[in-house]
Amino acid sequence: MLKPKRPVQRPVALKIRRDDEVQVMAGKDRGKRGRVMRVAPREERVWVAGLNMVKRHTRPRQGAQGPEAGGVIEREGAIHVSNVMLIDPKDDRPTRVGIEREGGKRFRVARRSGTRLD
């Protein structure tokens, strides 16, 4: 039996990027803030430093040292991009992000204060 083909998805341009300061709006870490370490646009997920910590039980490998030696390792888990909001640099509160176009370029803009983010 053949598997149904998945529709081809274009990578989505997310409004949250690496090194942005964000606040978690939903989930177990609601209200906490952190810096975005990694972004996966196709999966629409972000990894925030120190938040959504998950435990991985890894098997010891021969000749491995440090974190690869095995045991329980804690690291950040992915958070869906809809569950985080960017922090407005002007008033230090969560804001939505808009896009302004000028001279053929896109610029991110904080909706709360209207300041450009990049």
trRosetta pair geometry for C-beta under 8 A, 3 or more apart (Angstrom, degrees):
i j d omega theta_ij theta_ji phi_ij phi_ji
6 9 7.9 -39 141 -18 109 96
9 12 8.0 -42 166 -33 106 90
9 42 6.6 116 102 -151 124 87
11 41 4.9 59 -172 107 96 125
11 42 5.4 -59 -112 -74 79 80
12 41 5.3 -163 63 176 67 95
12 42 7.3 142 17 -97 82 32
12 44 6.4 11 54 -81 139 94
13 41 7.0 -9 -100 -144 22 138
14 17 7.1 156 92 -70 98 59
14 39 6.1 -149 56 -174 147 130
14 41 5.2 -145 -16 -113 107 87
14 44 7.0 152 -89 -129 118 65
14 46 7.8 168 161 -63 160 107
14 81 5.7 -117 -141 -132 126 159
15 86 7.3 -95 127 -28 98 133
15 97 4.0 161 164 86 132 138
15 99 7.4 -117 -107 -59 108 95
15 108 6.2 134 -159 -124 84 119
16 20 5.4 -130 -160 56 76 154
16 22 6.3 30 -144 -81 132 134
16 36 6.2 157 160 -74 104 160
16 39 6.7 178 104 -110 84 128
16 46 5.9 -45 110 -72 132 150
16 81 5.9 -174 33 -146 128 105
16 84 6.5 61 -102 95 167 118
16 86 6.0 -165 -102 -67 91 100
16 97 7.3 176 -62 -2 65 155
17 20 5.4 108 61 -29 63 116
17 36 6.9 150 107 84 31 147
17 39 6.3 -70 -139 -27 39 157
17 118 7.9 27 32 -56 148 147
18 36 5.4 -137 -127 109 36 103
18 37 7.0 -6 -140 162 91 16
18 38 6.6 12 -103 -101 106 24
18 39 5.7 -120 -55 -7 78 107
19 35 6.2 -10 -141 -175 40 108
19 36 6.4 -57 5 65 17 86
20 35 7.3 158 79 -152 33 62
20 36 4.9 22 50 14 80 124
20 86 5.7 -57 172 -123 130 97
20 87 7.8 159 165 30 83 80
20 117 7.9 16 -118 178 110 131
21 33 6.5 15 -180 -179 92 112
21 34 7.6 -169 -147 105 61 20
21 35 5.9 -38 -96 -96 60 68
21 36 8.0 -131 -72 -5 16 82
21 86 7.3 86 78 -161 60 63
21 87 4.3 -46 107 37 104 125
21 89 7.9 113 40 -82 125 77
22 33 6.9 175 91 -148 39 69
22 34 6.7 -22 61 66 79 63
22 35 7.7 122 18 -120 78 21
22 36 5.9 62 -2 -50 122 98
22 46 7.3 59 24 114 165 154
22 48 6.1 -105 64 -107 115 128
22 84 4.3 26 166 173 135 119
22 85 6.4 152 -158 75 83 32
22 86 5.7 -52 -102 -98 78 41
22 87 6.4 -157 -100 -16 22 86
23 31 7.0 -22 -175 -155 105 22
23 32 7.2 169 -150 89 67 31
23 33 4.8 -36 -96 -94 75 82
23 84 6.7 155 75 -157 36 72
23 85 5.5 -20 59 61 88 86
23 87 6.0 98 -23 -69 98 94
23 94 4.8 -92 46 -78 130 112
24 27 6.1 -75 173 54 122 107
24 29 4.6 47 67 103 165 94
24 30 5.6 -121 114 -107 98 33
24 31 6.8 -33 72 26 85 27
24 32 5.3 12 28 57 115 78
24 33 7.6 -154 3 -82 75 33
24 34 7.8 23 -29 19 100 101
24 48 7.1 -147 -61 43 104 164
24 51 6.1 179 -42 -171 137 149
24 52 7.8 156 -104 -42 148 99
24 79 6.6 -91 -116 -156 107 158
24 83 6.2 7 -156 142 76 94
24 84 5.6 -41 -101 -100 52 79
25 30 6.5 5 161 -135 17 86
25 83 5.6 -156 56 -172 84 53
25 84 6.4 173 3 -104 90 21
25 85 5.5 68 -46 -11 123 104
25 94 7.1 110 -77 -152 107 164
26 30 5.8 8 -119 -93 15 108
26 83 4.4 -100 52 -137 97 100
27 30 5.8 156 59 -52 52 82
27 52 7.1 -4 137 -91 144 104
27 79 6.9 -133 22 -134 165 106
27 83 5.7 46 -14 -175 118 145
28 52 7.2 119 60 -105 104 66
29 32 4.5 -64 174 32 93 128
29 51 4.6 118 173 -158 168 101
29 52 5.7 -97 -4 -55 138 66
29 79 7.9 -77 52 -95 125 138
32 50 8.0 -126 159 110 132 100
32 51 5.6 166 103 -105 130 118
33 87 6.7 38 -138 -59 125 138
34 48 4.1 108 85 166 125 105
34 49 4.8 -164 -180 61 116 71
34 50 5.3 -167 -114 55 135 97
34 51 4.9 -149 4 -16 150 118
35 48 6.9 147 72 -155 29 72
35 49 5.0 8 58 19 82 122
36 39 6.4 27 167 -60 127 95
36 46 5.2 -53 -135 -174 110 123
36 47 7.1 105 -161 72 63 51
36 48 5.8 -46 -97 -99 52 70
36 49 7.8 -138 -81 -9 5 83
36 84 8.0 123 -82 138 107 160
37 47 4.8 -55 61 100 102 100
37 48 6.8 154 3 -122 88 16
37 49 5.2 113 -49 -59 112 83
37 76 6.7 119 31 57 141 160
38 46 7.0 162 86 -158 55 54
38 47 4.2 20 50 37 97 118
39 45 7.7 167 -156 92 47 49
39 46 5.3 -15 -107 -108 70 82
39 47 7.8 -133 -65 20 35 74
40 43 4.3 4 121 41 121 107
40 44 7.4 -45 95 16 80 15
40 45 4.8 4 54 59 110 89
40 46 7.4 -162 23 -77 71 36
40 78 7.0 -30 24 -128 129 131
41 44 6.9 21 -168 -79 35 48
43 78 7.2 -24 118 -174 134 155
44 80 6.2 23 118 -153 95 77
44 81 4.9 -101 176 14 78 115
44 82 7.5 23 155 -20 121 87
45 78 3.9 13 172 -177 135 121
45 79 6.5 143 -159 67 80 33
45 80 5.8 -54 -102 -100 74 42
45 81 6.4 -132 -95 -34 20 81
46 78 7.0 131 63 -155 25 72
46 79 5.7 -34 67 64 78 87
46 81 5.6 93 -15 -91 105 76
46 84 6.1 -67 55 26 137 151
47 52 7.9 -121 -139 65 61 122
47 76 4.9 105 -170 118 100 127
47 77 7.4 -157 -121 112 88 17
47 78 5.8 -58 -76 -99 79 57
47 79 7.3 137 -99 13 31 83
48 51 4.3 -4 91 45 111 121
48 52 6.8 90 49 17 95 105
48 76 6.6 -165 65 -157 44 136
48 79 6.1 -9 2 16 109 135
48 84 6.9 163 -55 -105 137 147
49 76 6.6 -85 -114 -69 28 149
50 53 7.3 -30 -172 -58 37 106
50 76 7.1 -17 -3 -86 15 111
51 76 6.6 44 63 -133 52 104
51 79 7.0 -9 114 -39 116 140
52 76 6.0 66 75 -163 86 71
52 77 4.2 -105 138 59 107 91
52 78 7.3 -88 117 64 151 17
52 79 5.3 -172 -29 -61 155 101
53 74 5.2 14 -178 -178 113 108
53 75 7.0 164 -145 88 71 14
53 76 6.3 -52 -95 -96 55 46
53 77 7.0 136 -140 -2 7 91
54 74 7.2 163 80 -148 31 63
54 75 6.6 -29 60 68 77 64
54 76 7.5 53 16 167 84 14
54 77 4.1 73 -16 -54 122 119
55 72 5.3 -12 -168 -171 112 102
55 73 7.1 141 -157 72 58 40
55 74 5.5 -33 -97 -93 67 71
56 72 7.3 149 74 -157 41 52
56 73 4.8 -24 63 65 95 94
56 74 7.8 169 17 -88 74 23
56 75 6.6 -7 1 23 117 106
57 71 7.7 -90 -143 150 59 25
57 72 5.6 -24 -99 -100 68 71
57 73 7.9 172 -86 20 21 73
58 68 7.5 -90 133 -146 149 44
58 70 5.3 -139 103 -128 84 51
58 71 6.7 -1 57 50 84 38
58 72 7.9 157 18 -97 73 22
58 73 5.8 14 2 2 119 119
59 70 5.6 -40 152 -119 22 112
60 64 6.8 -168 -169 55 65 117
60 69 5.7 -8 -128 167 90 55
60 70 3.0 -67 -71 -21 66 149
60 71 7.5 48 -68 -28 87 68
61 64 4.1 69 69 -16 95 132
61 68 6.1 -41 37 158 118 98
61 69 7.6 -120 40 -126 70 27
61 70 6.9 163 -3 -54 58 98
64 68 3.8 -110 -172 115 126 103
64 69 5.1 -174 109 -87 94 47
64 70 7.2 112 81 -25 130 80
65 68 6.9 33 57 59 29 94
65 69 5.7 17 -137 -65 24 107
66 69 6.2 153 59 -18 27 101
67 73 5.7 78 -166 -118 101 129
79 83 5.5 -112 172 75 100 119
79 84 5.9 85 117 -39 129 115
80 83 5.0 83 69 3 84 107
81 84 6.4 -69 -153 41 41 99
85 94 3.8 58 103 -165 132 114
85 95 6.6 153 167 48 109 28
85 96 7.1 -58 -144 -78 107 46
86 94 7.0 122 72 -150 38 64
86 95 5.9 -48 83 64 88 79
86 96 7.9 85 40 -147 100 11
86 97 5.4 61 19 -56 141 114
86 110 7.1 -131 105 -108 122 90
86 117 7.3 -18 167 -116 150 151
87 92 6.3 -2 178 -151 110 46
87 93 7.0 161 -149 84 71 11
87 94 6.2 -52 -98 -90 55 49
87 95 7.3 84 -160 14 16 88
88 91 5.4 11 96 46 122 78
88 92 6.8 -83 75 -27 75 12
88 93 5.6 -5 34 59 111 64
88 94 7.3 89 -8 165 87 6
88 95 4.1 73 -56 -16 105 135
88 110 4.5 105 -120 -163 93 148
88 112 4.7 -77 -70 58 154 132
88 113 5.4 122 -172 3 135 116
88 115 7.1 113 -165 41 92 115
89 92 7.6 21 -151 -71 23 56
89 110 7.3 -151 21 -42 74 150
89 115 6.6 -102 58 97 97 146
89 117 7.3 144 -3 -119 117 74
90 110 6.9 -169 11 72 110 155
90 112 7.6 -165 57 97 115 105
90 113 4.2 -163 50 154 149 178
90 115 5.1 150 -41 -10 123 145
91 112 6.7 -111 42 130 121 131
91 113 6.1 159 -2 -62 105 130
93 112 6.5 -174 81 -162 103 169
95 110 4.5 38 114 -163 157 94
95 111 5.5 175 177 48 99 77
95 112 3.8 -102 -112 -8 119 115
95 113 7.2 -68 -101 5 156 82
96 110 7.9 122 74 -163 45 52
96 111 4.2 0 71 20 91 141
96 112 7.4 132 31 -36 66 79
97 108 5.4 -20 -170 -164 115 104
97 109 7.0 135 -164 67 62 43
97 110 6.7 -42 -107 -103 63 44
97 111 6.7 -127 -80 -18 13 95
97 117 7.0 -30 -132 -9 109 152
98 108 7.4 136 74 -161 42 53
98 109 4.6 -33 70 68 93 99
98 110 7.8 12 22 108 86 3
98 111 5.1 106 -22 -76 106 89
99 106 5.4 -26 -164 -161 109 104
99 107 7.2 138 -159 69 57 43
99 108 6.5 -36 -100 -102 62 50
99 109 7.0 168 -94 16 11 92
100 106 7.5 139 74 -158 42 52
100 107 4.8 -25 65 63 93 98
100 109 5.1 61 -14 -28 110 131
100 116 7.5 -79 39 -103 131 95
101 104 7.3 9 -176 -111 100 10
101 105 7.0 161 -152 78 61 38
101 106 5.8 -31 -97 -98 74 59
101 107 7.6 169 -89 17 24 78
102 105 6.0 -28 69 60 67 87
102 107 6.4 -1 20 -1 108 122
107 116 5.3 -32 166 -141 126 111
107 117 7.6 154 171 43 78 71
107 118 6.5 -162 -148 70 73 77
108 116 7.1 110 79 -163 56 63
108 117 4.1 -42 97 49 107 120
108 118 5.5 54 35 18 103 101
109 114 6.3 -12 179 -156 112 41
109 115 7.1 167 -154 85 69 30
109 116 5.7 -43 -100 -101 73 53
109 117 6.7 -161 -92 -6 19 91
110 113 5.1 16 98 44 122 86
110 114 6.7 -51 75 4 77 12
110 115 5.1 10 33 54 115 79
110 116 8.0 -141 5 -76 80 7
110 117 6.0 115 -41 -59 85 102
111 114 7.6 25 -151 -70 20 50
